[in-house]
Amino acid sequence: YDRLLPCPGDDLPVRIEHLFVEKNGNVVDYLCQALSLPSLYVNDLIEFGAVYHALRCSEPPETAPKEHMEFYKRALAMDLPRVKGMSVQESQKARRIVSKHEEVEAGSYMRVHVHPRRFPRQETLAGCFFSLVYTRVFFVVRCYEVDWKSRILAENDLFVVLDKPAGVSVGGSVDNLEESCVTFASRALGMAFPLLVTHQIDNCTEGCVVLAKDKDFVSNFNRLLRTRKVDKRYLVLAASPVPLGIVSHYMRPDHFAPHLLSQDKRQGWHLCSMEVLQCHQVEWPSEARLRENGVSNCELEHDGHAYECEVKLLTGKTHQVRAQFAALGAPILGDTIYIPAAIARRQNRAIDPVLRDDGQWSEEREERWILHHGSSAPKLAIGLQASSISWIGDTTIDILLVDEEPIDRESSQSNFSFHASSPWWRAT
């Protein structure tokens, strides 16, 4: 360990350390000693938002190592003045450490994500020195090579619309706030405080994202989203054509991918609807273009053609477009999670026990079906772009007044409409 930059050659294996603080001290000094890490690396972890602290630790699960349970019992017996008057739940709530100057006290708890997720991609540089031909392999994280100022589609006193690049998280992750669109867009605009997230699109998706400058705009924009007053359009590059019109499925309520779909209504499953507005044949992207955008071929067979579709979202569930296109037998190019399942279903429709109710559903069959999905998220881009976002309405205040009298809200509303640049697969 030295620094978090330059980026490692690949995502390092998950390493999360749970620590029970045994003596008072500075957070950096304590972590350097407890984890045998250099101070520069610990400072970087704090900068990334990968270090958490709670005044009291939660009870470890039964599967936790014996020493964790012993530490917990010792911490529980300590007299901690700072937790007096707090509920147990409040004292156990972990918060991010935001400064290297913070102090931690004996009996408290820390969680450290030693290997933050980075999304590195491989680059190869070829050259020739006299008669010697050489290649150099190095790794980059997308956020450091983007011209962020050129990605700003619009800005006013309330919000910013960003043409998000693929391969960068919108608002960061539990272990990496630093390498995100919010952080880099805020810096590009010279803002003293970071922009706020109003909605999400996947890391591997490019296109329009609305970021807020204050919490009031977040609340008002979220209200528009909840009442479906925001029109979101996507461009999709699929392996096969799909029918035009409204397509609906029901999604199993999972926190993690893959998200399973059924054509039949199931109790507790969420409705997913989209409208396919256009679908036309285009050329399959060249190998050079796929490689340039980090798009995995996933062993998809093709005849040299793909299909570009325009989609209007009617609901907004996680992975909705990706899962629905795969369920239609038209997986999105580069989608390493859903392509393997679509190929398996094409070879044997009976392998998917949930898409269509065959009366033989079982939890075991469902879990086997999950194993046919890919286990690795796309490294960079897939054939999916949030191509436009628009809404009609005032997103500044709830009640508009003129001379202390309410005015007609309809007459004060504005039409906001923004479009992303050309998607990566189109020739420029």
Secondary structure as GFF3:
##gff-version 3
##sequence-region A 1 428
A	DSSP	beta_strand	16	20	.	.	.	ID=ss1
A	DSSP	beta_strand	25	26	.	.	.	ID=ss2
A	DSSP	alpha_helix	27	35	.	.	.	ID=ss3
A	DSSP	alpha_helix	39	48	.	.	.	ID=ss4
A	DSSP	beta_strand	51	54	.	.	.	ID=ss5
A	DSSP	alpha_helix	66	77	.	.	.	ID=ss6
A	DSSP	three_ten_helix	81	83	.	.	.	ID=ss7
A	DSSP	alpha_helix	88	91	.	.	.	ID=ss8
A	DSSP	beta_strand	95	96	.	.	.	ID=ss9
A	DSSP	beta_strand	103	104	.	.	.	ID=ss10
A	DSSP	beta_strand	109	113	.	.	.	ID=ss11
A	DSSP	beta_strand	120	129	.	.	.	ID=ss12
A	DSSP	beta_strand	132	141	.	.	.	ID=ss13
A	DSSP	three_ten_helix	142	144	.	.	.	ID=ss14
A	DSSP	three_ten_helix	149	151	.	.	.	ID=ss15
A	DSSP	beta_strand	152	155	.	.	.	ID=ss16
A	DSSP	beta_strand	159	164	.	.	.	ID=ss17
A	DSSP	alpha_helix	181	188	.	.	.	ID=ss18
A	DSSP	beta_strand	196	197	.	.	.	ID=ss19
A	DSSP	beta_strand	206	212	.	.	.	ID=ss20
A	DSSP	alpha_helix	215	226	.	.	.	ID=ss21
A	DSSP	beta_strand	230	238	.	.	.	ID=ss22
A	DSSP	beta_strand	245	251	.	.	.	ID=ss23
A	DSSP	beta_strand	261	262	.	.	.	ID=ss24
A	DSSP	beta_strand	270	283	.	.	.	ID=ss25
A	DSSP	alpha_helix	287	292	.	.	.	ID=ss26
A	DSSP	beta_strand	305	313	.	.	.	ID=ss27
A	DSSP	alpha_helix	320	327	.	.	.	ID=ss28
A	DSSP	alpha_helix	339	347	.	.	.	ID=ss29
A	DSSP	three_ten_helix	349	351	.	.	.	ID=ss30
A	DSSP	alpha_helix	363	370	.	.	.	ID=ss31
A	DSSP	beta_strand	384	392	.	.	.	ID=ss32
A	DSSP	beta_strand	401	402	.	.	.	ID=ss33
A	DSSP	beta_strand	405	406	.	.	.	ID=ss34
A	DSSP	alpha_helix	409	412	.	.	.	ID=ss35
A	DSSP	beta_strand	415	419	.	.	.	ID=ss36
###
